[in-house]
Amino acid sequence: MATGMFLKSTPDATDLSAPESGGLSDFRRLHGESELTELTPIPCDVFVRYGQRFQKRYVGDVEPARVASVDRGPSAPGFVVGLDDGRQLTAAAVVVATGLNGLAYIPKELLRLAPEGAGAGALVSHTSHHSDLSRYAGQRIAVIGGGQSALESAALLHEAEAHVQVLVRERSVRWGSVPQPNRPWPQRLAQPASPWGRAGHSPRSAGHQAGCGGSRLLLFHRALGPSGGWWLRDRVEGVVPVRTSCRVTRAEASGSTARLELTGPGGSERLAVDHMLAATGYRLDIDALAFLAPALRRGVVRVPGSKAPRLTSTFETSVPGLYVTGSLAAPMFGPMMRFVAGTEYAAACVARDAARWVVAP
């Protein structure tokens, strides 16, 4: 996430689970910082510092190494994990909790602008490629998408003095509603608050597999549509040009310029920009995890109608000892697996079940 961004979630939905008090509010108090409320957007750097302290206090040593490969071991069950420095480790079980890494999605028509690969230095990039958008100061930028990532990136680009416009395929931009901490009790009773929002306004993630078959995918796709945080609205509306009902139907590179053909209510038109920023989301595809050996990926049964892994009630794939949690588990367990609020249930399930693979010395 780019410097200057905020989390969309509230403090109650951002606490990491611990056997004792170890939430974000405790972290803030410990460092003499003011408490954050649901009316206070959380800066990403605050969450990073909180996560680092949580790791030091509750997890212990973590080795900053990149996993290059995971394959079956010489004896089943078991795995061989290869690191990018050439070392190999053996493991009785493997938990894939890599978030959205490697799952960024850019439409094919946009990828034509970067045949050698999308990125910050190419004509097209994905929002996940950036930690600093100020590099585009003075340039013409088209942001594709209508969700939080698109809208906040556009605000940051505008504030960095880039010439930016947002292209949204939907007919309008959706914004979150301003929280009401002191709602009358009848409203609180009818729509009780929770870390997942008010009942009836946002989906809750049950602590079990959500529905069955196609109903899981239906819940996943419909539950959380693109929208912008309520606190972001004043930085975008009337400030950054936003074009709705607009689609990019063709994109071509002309030297250092991207030439786009747009289709909207008024017909077709052309647009030339210096860079295209795709805020086009992620595709949950187990095959995108290149570090998993091809044979291992082929052994993972998928959720019907998707490329996400089918999981047991303890997040284990059809490959014994291989677990998947986080966003890739959302089609099975509900959309809150995409957020910190869903990790408490997932972590407990995985830890209890994975213990059965550990052989006492």
N, C-alpha and C positions, 0 to 999 in steps of 0.2 A: 504494500500500500504506500502511496506517495506521501512524502513529508507534508504535514499539515492536515491530514485526514483525521476524522473522528469515527468512533464505532457507532453503528446504527442502534445497537442494543442498549438497554438501560443498565444501571449498576446491578440491579437484582438478577439480571440475566447474564451477568459477566463473571460471577464468582466461580472460581475453581473449587471443586469439592475437596474437602480435607477432613480428617478425623476430629479436628478441633477447629476453632474459629481461625479462618485464614482467608477471609474474603477481601474484596477490594476496599471496603470501608475500613477494615483493620489495618490494611497496608497504608492507607492514607493517614490514619491517626498516628501510626508508628512514625511516620516521617513528618508529622506536624503539618499535614496538608488538609485543606478543607474537605468536608464530605461532599461527595457527588450525589445528586438526586436525579430523579427521572426527568427533571427539567434542565439537567446539566449534561450536555454531550461529553462523552469520554474521549479525550485525545488518545490516538493510537500509541504514542510514546508512553503514556501512563500505563496502559495495559501491558506493554512490553516490559516495563520495569517491574510491574506487579508479577508478571509471569516468571521473570528471572529470579525474583525473591522467593516465589513459591517453589521453584525448582531447587534452589539452594537449601531451603528449609525442610522440604518434605520428600524430595527425590534423591538428593545427593549428587554424586558425580555423573555428569553426562558427557559422553565423548562426541565432540563435533566432527564426525566423520560422515562422508557421503556413501550410501550403499549403492554399489554398482550392479550387483546381481544377487538374486535369491533363487536357489534351485533345490531340488530334492537332495537329501543326503544319501550316502551309500546304503544306509539301512532305514527302512520306513518304520514309523514316522520319523521325521527329522529333516533338517535343512542345512545347507551350506550357504552362508552369507558372505559375499565378496565385497570388500571395501575398495574405494578408488585408489588407495595407496598400495594395493596388491595383497593386503592381508586377507585371510579367510577365517571365518568363525563358524562353529557348529552351533545349532540351536534346536531344541526340542520343539519349539513353537515360534511362530513369527506373527506379530501383530502389525498390520499395515495401518498406520494412522498418519498419513502424509497430507491430510487436508486436501486442498485443491491443486497442489503442485502437479504440473504436467497435464491438467485437465482443461486448460484454457481453450475456448472455442472461438475461432475466427471464420466467418463465412467464406466459402470458396471464391466468390466473386471478389472479395477483398484481398485474398491471398495472392491473386494474380499480380498485385503490386509488389510483392516481395518473393520472387521465385526462389531466392536463396535463403529465405527464412525471415519471419516477422521479428521485429525487435525495435528498441528505441532508436537505433541508427538507420532503420529501413523506412520506407514510405508508409508502412502500416505497422502498428504494434497493438498489443492487448494491454488493458489497464494493469494487469498483473506483472507486466514487464518493467514497471516504473517504481522508483523510490523518490524521484525528484522531477516534477513537471516543469520547473523553471527553465529547463534547457530549451523550451520552445518559445521563449519570450520573443515577441515581434513576428512570429510566424503565423501563417493561416492554418488553423487546425479544425478538422471536422471530427466531432465525437459522435460515434454511432451507438445508440441505445437510449433507454428511458428510465433506467433504474438508478439506485443510489450511486453506484460506481461511475456511471456516465455523468450524472448531474453534479456530483462533488468534484470530479475531475475537471469538468467544464468551469466550475467556480474557481478552482485553483489556477487553471490556465488563464482565465480572465484576470485574476488578481496578479498573475505573473506577467501581465501585459501581452499575452498572445491574442491573436484575432480569432476567436473561437465561435463556432456555432454547433448546436446539437441537432442531430437528425433522428427523429423518433418515428417508428413505424405505426405506433398506436395513435388513436385520434386525440388523446389528451395525456398529460402527465399526471400521475397519481402522487399525492403527498400524504404523509402520515399526519394524524391529528395531534394537536397539542395535548400533552397529558394533563389530567385534572386530578391532582393529588388529594384534594378535599371534596370528593364527590359526595352528594347526599347518600344516606344509607340505603334507600331503595335502589339506587343505581348500583351501588356496590354489591347489593344482594343479587340483583338481576344479572349483573356483569362483573363478577368478582375479579380482582386483579391477581396476577400471577407473574412469575418471571417471563412468561410467554405472551403477556399482554392481557387485555380484558376478554373474557369469554364472549364469543359472538363477534369479536373484532379481529382476532388473530387465532390461528390454529394452535392447538396444544399438541404436544408430543406425548403420547401415552408411553408408559414404561414397558411396552411390549410391542410385538410386531403389529403394525397398523393395518387392520383389515386383512384381506387375502386377495391373491391374484391381481386382477386388473384394478380393484378398488384401491390398492396401495399406490399404484402409479397415478391413478386419478387424483388421490389426495396430494401426492407429491407435486404434481404439475399445477394443480389449482390453488394450493394453499397459500403460497407466497409469491405473488406476482411482482413485477418491477414497480418500485415506488421510491420516492425520495423522503428522507427524514424531515420532520416538521421544522427543525432548526436550520435546515439548509435553504428553505424556500426563499427567504429574503435575499440570499446571495445569488439566486438564479432568476427568479421571475422579474421581468422588466429590466434585467441587467445583462443576461446572456441571451442571444437569439436562439430560440428553440423552435424548430420546425416539426410539426406533428403530421401524421398521415404521410410520411415521407420515406421512401425506400431507395436504396442504392441498387440500381439494376445493372450497372456496368462500371468497372473501374479499370483504368489503364494508366501505365506509367509513361510520362513524357519527360525524360531527363530527371530532374530533381523535383518534379511536380506530379501530383496525382490528379488525374482528370476523371471526374465522376459524372455519371448520368443518373439523375434523380427522377423519380416518378412520384407525383403528388396530386392533390385535388385539381390543380391547375394544369395538369399534363406533365410533359417531360421538360427538363432543363439540364444545363451542364454547370458544373462547379469545379473550380481548380483550387487545390489546397497544397500546402507544403507537407502535411502529414495527416494521416487518418488514425484516430485512436479508437480502437474497437472495445466498447464496453458491452460485449455480446455474450457474457456469461461463460459457463463451463458445461462440458459434456461428461456425464458420469459413465466412463468406459474403462473397464478393468484392463482392456488391451492397451490403454494409454500408459500404464505403469510398466515402462520398458525394463525396469530392473527385475521384474519377475520373469523367469525363464519362459520361453514360448510354450514348452510342454506343461509347465505349471499353470499358465493362463488358460490353456486349452482344457485343463482338468477342472476349472472353476465353472460350475453351472450358473447360468445367468437368470435373472428375473425375467419371466416371459414378457416380451415387448420392450426390453431394454438391454443395455450392455453392462448393467450393474450386477454385482454378484448376488446370488441367492444365498441367504444366510440362515443359520439356525437361530434359536432363541438366545443363544450365547454369542452371536456374531461370528461363528465359525463358518467358513466356506465349505464346499463339498470336498476340498482337499484337507484331510485331517491335519490339525495343528496350525492351519493358516487362517488367521482372523483378519477381518476388515471392519474398521469403524470410521466414524466421521461422515463426510458427505456421501461417500460411496455406499453407506448403509442406509441413507435416507429413503430410497425407494422401498425398503423393507420395514423400517422402523419409524418412519414419519419425518417430516421436514425439519424438526428441531435437532436431528442428528447433525445438521449443518452448523449448529451454533454451540457455544460454550455451555449453554443451559442443558444440552443433551448429553454432556460427557459424564455426568455423575452416574447415571444409570448404565451407560455403555461400559465405563471403566470397571464398575463393580462386577458386571456380568463376565467380561473378558477375564478379569483377574481370577475370579473363582474358577472358571472353567479351564483356563490355561494351566492352572496349578496341577491338573491331573497328568500333564505331560512331563512334569519335573520328577526325575528319579532321585530318590534320596541316596547319598553316598554310602 
